[in-house]
Amino acid sequence: MAQFRRGQIVNIPCSVEPGPFPDEVLVTMNTDTGVVSGFLKSSSVVRHNGRDYVQGIVIEASAESVQVRVPGSFFTTATGLTTVSSGWARDNFMEAHP
């Protein structure tokens, strides 16, 4: 994916484990800026080509970085916001198709 825009929905690679409730999962995203993990609704996770992805929305994009918000309750970031380098985003994000 070459360019990102505000409001764009993207799939972010993650690992998924069972959560405390039947409709929740624990996700961990290993990014170039650190680990982001927390609980979210299982409906926010998609599977594509044998890999798990969590859906997020692009909040801000520049030549250097991409900031995304993931819905859920996270241990490592307030309000599900995380920022990654634009290079990492290009290599790892997939555009989500509704």
Helices and strands as residue ranges (DSSP letters): E 9-18, E 24-31, E 34-41, G 42-44, E 45-48, E 51-61, E 65-69, E 73-74, G 78-80, E 81-85, H 86-92, E 94-95
